[in-house]
């Protein structure tokens, strides 16, 4: 990062940081692809090996576990990335360890408390999801015992991302853990025990927690060796010496609730389906929504890579560069996700057949959610952008509204329409959770994702993977050869246009894979000016 004259925003070198984001995004995308495939295969293994009722119980238990883990994590992931990236960009690396302690201490304490609560309430949770008594109670206890290491793993990996490296997240969370999870579940499912299956599913987080801790220590040592001494900069005032507790939690506090609301948007409907119409229907609903996970991982891969760079740009008020990153990243997300959602909608029956007999009942759910995800992908990483601008209270309000929409629609429609009602509820929440923050970004900061590259990416994807395969399916139904031919033609056109019009689609930055992990030190005047400021946006 270079420093301009006093009062002018510092510009981030390298085309708004797109080369380093492209490197992180490419690496993260590769990992996300592996994670998505492993996740889908895990669901296939469970749905094919277990009766629908038992599979539904397993999916409900894992949903409860992930919600509990999100409660214990307190939203510290975003806070760690925000503050570590910010401190690096402002040359105050001497404060990073303090912020890491501030984040980790409450997480460890609360995860142990949550573990005790789950163990105590194990019988009630077992009855809630409708599983066999002793076996399901044991599964709850096993998951509770492993919850603290799961929480610690995710928090430590977030801290490593603040150091502008995606390697630990990709290696441990995107590749290592999902593959180990799949292997252990494939073995454990033969035992026919929900408790053994739950343990096999959660155990890989213990491995990733240990390795993430070692990795973070190494990153800290490297930063300590290369950092500029804090004494080299003028002191900004007494606040610079203050404990970072208030500073960190005033930013992260709203994010804790927001993170829980975001996960509830993805998992609570599975629990509601289980409670309202039974675990067998929950298994069908889970299978019908698995394609969303693939697209969400892709979006998260791009957003996670862009997160530290956007934190740096918004910290120094460089909205022009932030807008360039936002629009380019959205174009990449559309190019990667729209083909998936369009093909899943056109060939929903084929997709659901992978999970076994009886799962084709989820076709209406696939159609509804595919449409909602097309809209969400076109909005880009709106929630993360608001967080990096310091508007965590806004994202909290948006998530609470979206969650209220989903729960309200689910309670009304699930008893009447079954899993289609749950799909409509989730789709309504997805639209609300993207339209609200997008409106706020446009009004408050003038940021929007609708650059020319985004619009071209959407049009190209719609023609190649929506119109062409859709026409083949309508004109020649049940003709697999015609369907495959249409997909092949669409893919050929898509790749040809992407290569020939790569400049117009915003793709050249993906080939510039040079990282930028070491920020330049700001000059003394710039440091004093920024050190005296609170985190950008605060909790307004």
Protein Blocks (a to p, Z undefined) as FASTA:
>chain_A
ZZddehiacddehhholmmmmmmmmmmmmmmmmmmmmmmmmmmmmmmmpcfklmmmmmmm
mmmmmmmmmmmnnommmmmmmmmmmmmmnopamlmmmmmmmmmmmmmmmmmmmmmmmmmm
mmmmmmmnopafklmmmmmmmmmmmmmmmmmmmmmmmmmmmnopaklmmmmmmmmmmmmm
mmmmmmmmmnopaklmmmmmmmmmmmmmmmmmmmmmmmmmmmmmmpccfklpccfbjklm
pcfklmmmmmmmmmmmmmmmmmmmmmmmmmmmmmmnojklmmmmmmmmmmmmmmmmmmmm
mmmmmmmmmmmmmmnopaklmmmmmmmmmmmmmmmmmmmmmmmmmmmmmmmmmnoghilm
mmmmmmmmmmmmmmmmmnopmllmmmmnopamlmmmmmmmmmmmmmmmmmmmmmmnomml
mmmmmmmmmmmmmmmmmmmmmmmnopafkbfklmmmmmmmmmmmmmmmmmmmmmmghilk
lmmmmmmmmmmmmmmmmmmmmmmnopmmmmmccdcfbccdddfklmmmmmmpccehijZZ
